[in-house]
């Protein structure tokens, strides 16, 4: 699958892999099972706490109570994507997430648009969403196109030895503390390593500068090095030092 080029506000291109249709369907299926499990639990709760046989569909109290229990299912995707940085439980299980095409982190407004368009993409027999994902290079459903988002995979298509692992000398002394380095995940380091290597080869100082500023922002520090390249290289070595113990 081709890489997704996400343009940052500085017109810097970072490279991510779009989630496949299969991954998106698998995540949706996992979320659907969670919703069904919730529905079963609620039904059992009604049996145990209330006399469900006496529930009157025209009774306002009965209707309100049922709607209250249904709200988590209705707003499941919107709530989880908002509070879990673009992931539902199913997306986290499959290791995919929603991001904005322009490089910003997706926010509530984008998640709301995606949620509204799910009425068309998913609730209308899945056909519009599937057609949209098949016909767009970044497997975007209509909700993604409207919100300016894409779903990317956090799994590398390469073996980990080709992505984040690198040789570190036995006598190497890390510059940063372990708690600072562990602010980054394996996937963060993979993205930094792959993009920095490409930038170094192409002498693309915009990407190097963008990555360096992102690193110091995450760590909450001022760069102690004279060059952005040195900062990136030390980060990668320190990460491999601590994770290779």
C-alpha positions as CSV (number, residue, x, y, z in Angstrom):
1,X,0.0,0.0,0.0
2,X,1.3,3.5,-0.8
3,X,2.2,5.9,1.9
4,X,-0.2,8.7,2.9
5,X,1.6,12.1,2.6
6,X,0.3,14.4,5.4
7,X,1.2,18.0,4.8
8,X,1.9,20.0,8.0
9,X,1.2,23.7,8.3
10,X,4.8,24.3,7.3
11,X,4.1,22.4,4.0
12,X,6.3,19.5,5.3
13,X,5.3,16.1,4.1
14,X,5.3,13.3,6.7
15,X,4.6,9.7,5.6
16,X,2.1,7.3,7.1
17,X,0.4,4.1,5.9
18,X,-3.3,4.3,5.4
19,X,-5.3,1.6,7.2
20,X,-6.6,-1.0,4.8
21,X,-10.3,-1.7,4.2
22,X,-9.8,-5.0,6.0
23,X,-8.3,-3.3,9.1
24,X,-11.2,-0.8,9.2
25,X,-13.8,-3.5,8.8
26,X,-12.1,-5.6,11.5
27,X,-12.1,-2.5,13.9
28,X,-15.7,-1.8,13.1
29,X,-16.6,-5.5,13.8
30,X,-14.8,-5.3,17.2
31,X,-16.7,-2.1,18.1
32,X,-20.0,-3.7,17.0
33,X,-19.4,-6.7,19.3
34,X,-18.7,-4.3,22.2
35,X,-22.0,-2.5,21.5
36,X,-23.9,-5.9,21.4
37,X,-22.3,-6.9,24.7
38,X,-23.4,-3.7,26.2
39,X,-26.9,-4.2,24.9
40,X,-27.0,-7.7,26.4
41,X,-25.8,-6.4,29.8
42,X,-28.4,-3.7,29.8
43,X,-31.1,-6.2,28.9
44,X,-30.1,-8.4,31.8
45,X,-30.1,-5.4,34.1
46,X,-33.6,-4.6,33.0
47,X,-34.7,-8.2,33.8
48,X,-33.0,-8.1,37.2
49,X,-34.0,-4.6,38.3
50,X,-37.2,-3.8,36.5
51,X,-40.2,-5.9,35.5
52,X,-39.5,-5.6,31.7
53,X,-42.7,-7.3,30.8
54,X,-44.6,-4.4,32.3
55,X,-42.7,-1.8,30.2
56,X,-45.2,0.2,28.2
57,X,-43.9,1.5,24.9
58,X,-46.2,4.5,25.3
59,X,-45.2,5.2,28.9
60,X,-42.9,8.4,28.9
61,X,-40.8,7.0,31.8
62,X,-40.2,3.7,30.0
63,X,-39.2,5.6,26.8
64,X,-36.9,8.0,28.6
65,X,-35.2,5.1,30.5
66,X,-34.6,3.1,27.4
67,X,-33.2,6.1,25.5
68,X,-30.8,6.8,28.4
69,X,-29.5,3.3,28.2
70,X,-29.2,3.6,24.4
71,X,-27.2,6.8,24.4
72,X,-23.8,5.1,24.9
73,X,-24.4,3.0,21.8
74,X,-25.5,6.0,19.8
75,X,-22.5,8.2,20.7
76,X,-20.0,5.3,21.2
77,X,-17.8,6.3,18.2
78,X,-17.9,10.0,18.8
79,X,-17.1,9.7,22.6
80,X,-14.2,7.3,22.2
81,X,-12.6,9.0,19.2
82,X,-12.8,12.3,21.1
83,X,-11.3,11.1,24.4
84,X,-8.9,8.4,22.9
85,X,-7.2,10.6,20.3
86,X,-8.9,9.3,17.3
87,X,-9.4,5.7,18.4
88,X,-12.3,3.6,19.5
89,X,-11.7,0.3,21.4
90,X,-11.9,-1.5,18.2
91,X,-9.4,0.8,16.4
92,X,-7.0,0.5,19.3
93,X,-7.3,-3.3,19.2
94,X,-6.5,-3.3,15.4
95,X,-3.9,-0.4,15.9
96,X,-5.4,2.2,13.6
97,X,-6.4,5.8,14.3
98,X,-8.0,8.9,12.8
99,X,-5.7,11.8,11.9
100,X,-6.2,15.0,10.0
101,X,-4.8,15.3,6.5
102,X,-3.2,18.7,7.2
103,X,-1.0,17.4,10.0
104,X,-3.0,18.7,13.0
105,X,-4.4,16.2,15.5
106,X,-8.1,15.6,14.7
107,X,-10.4,17.2,17.2
108,X,-14.1,17.0,18.3
109,X,-15.3,19.0,15.2
110,X,-13.7,16.4,12.8
111,X,-15.0,13.5,14.9
112,X,-18.5,15.0,14.9
113,X,-18.5,15.3,11.1
114,X,-17.4,11.7,10.7
115,X,-20.0,10.6,13.2
116,X,-22.8,12.5,11.3
117,X,-21.7,11.1,8.0
118,X,-21.7,7.5,9.4
119,X,-25.5,7.7,8.9
120,X,-24.7,7.7,5.1
121,X,-21.5,5.6,5.2
122,X,-22.6,2.8,7.5
123,X,-26.3,3.0,8.4
124,X,-27.4,3.0,4.8
125,X,-26.3,-0.6,4.1
126,X,-22.5,0.2,4.2
127,X,-22.5,0.6,0.4
128,X,-21.6,4.4,0.3
129,X,-18.8,3.9,2.7
130,X,-17.3,0.9,1.0
131,X,-17.5,2.5,-2.4
132,X,-15.8,5.6,-1.1
133,X,-13.0,3.6,0.6
134,X,-12.4,1.5,-2.5
135,X,-12.3,4.5,-4.9
136,X,-10.0,6.8,-2.8
137,X,-6.3,6.3,-2.6
138,X,-6.2,6.7,1.2
139,X,-9.3,4.5,1.9
140,X,-11.3,7.4,3.1
141,X,-15.1,7.0,3.6
142,X,-17.4,10.0,2.9
143,X,-17.1,11.1,6.5
144,X,-13.3,11.3,6.2
145,X,-13.5,13.3,3.0
146,X,-15.9,15.8,4.6
147,X,-13.9,16.1,7.8
148,X,-10.5,16.2,6.1
149,X,-9.3,13.1,7.9
150,X,-7.8,9.7,7.2
151,X,-7.4,6.5,9.1
152,X,-3.8,5.3,9.4
153,X,-2.3,2.2,10.7
154,X,0.1,2.2,13.6
155,X,1.6,-1.1,12.5
156,X,4.7,-1.0,10.4
157,X,4.7,-3.1,7.2
158,X,8.4,-3.8,7.9
159,X,10.0,-6.0,10.5
160,X,10.9,-4.0,13.6
161,X,14.6,-4.5,12.9
162,X,14.1,-2.4,9.7
163,X,12.3,0.4,11.5
164,X,13.3,1.4,15.0
165,X,16.3,-0.9,15.9
166,X,19.8,0.4,15.4
167,X,23.3,-0.4,16.6
168,X,24.3,1.2,19.9
169,X,27.8,0.8,21.2
170,X,28.3,-1.1,24.4
171,X,29.9,1.9,26.1
172,X,27.2,4.3,24.9
173,X,25.9,6.7,27.6
174,X,22.4,8.0,27.1
175,X,21.9,11.8,27.1
176,X,18.3,11.8,28.2
177,X,16.6,10.2,31.2
178,X,14.6,7.1,30.7
179,X,11.3,8.7,31.7
180,X,11.9,11.3,29.0
181,X,12.6,8.8,26.3
182,X,9.6,6.6,27.3
183,X,7.3,9.5,26.4
184,X,7.7,8.1,22.8
185,X,6.1,4.9,21.7
186,X,7.6,2.4,19.2
187,X,5.4,3.9,16.5
188,X,6.5,7.4,17.3
189,X,10.1,6.3,17.0
190,X,9.4,4.5,13.8
191,X,7.8,7.6,12.2
192,X,10.7,9.8,13.4
193,X,13.3,7.3,12.1
194,X,11.7,6.7,8.7
195,X,11.0,10.4,8.1
196,X,14.4,11.6,9.4
197,X,16.3,9.1,7.3
198,X,14.4,10.3,4.2
199,X,15.0,13.9,5.1
200,X,18.7,13.4,5.7
201,X,19.1,11.7,2.3
202,X,17.1,14.5,0.5
203,X,18.6,17.3,2.6
204,X,15.0,18.3,3.4
205,X,15.6,20.7,6.4
206,X,11.9,21.5,6.7
207,X,11.1,17.9,7.8
208,X,14.2,17.8,10.0
209,X,13.1,21.1,11.7
210,X,9.5,19.9,12.1
211,X,10.6,16.6,13.7
212,X,13.0,18.3,16.1
213,X,10.4,20.8,17.2
214,X,7.9,17.9,17.8
215,X,10.5,16.1,19.9
216,X,11.3,19.0,22.2
217,X,7.5,19.8,22.5
218,X,6.8,16.2,23.6
219,X,9.7,16.2,26.1
220,X,9.0,19.7,27.3
221,X,12.6,20.8,26.9
222,X,14.9,23.2,25.0
223,X,17.2,21.3,22.6
224,X,20.6,20.9,24.2
225,X,22.3,20.3,20.8
226,X,23.7,22.6,18.2
227,X,21.8,20.9,15.4
228,X,18.4,19.3,14.9
229,X,20.1,16.3,13.3
230,X,22.1,15.6,16.5
231,X,18.9,15.8,18.6
232,X,17.2,13.3,16.4
233,X,20.1,10.9,16.3
234,X,20.6,11.0,20.1
235,X,16.9,10.4,20.7
236,X,16.9,7.3,18.4
237,X,20.1,6.0,20.1
238,X,18.8,6.7,23.6
239,X,15.5,4.9,22.8
240,X,17.3,1.9,21.5
241,X,19.6,1.9,24.6
242,X,16.8,1.9,27.1
243,X,14.5,-0.5,25.1
244,X,17.4,-2.9,24.3
245,X,18.2,-3.6,28.0
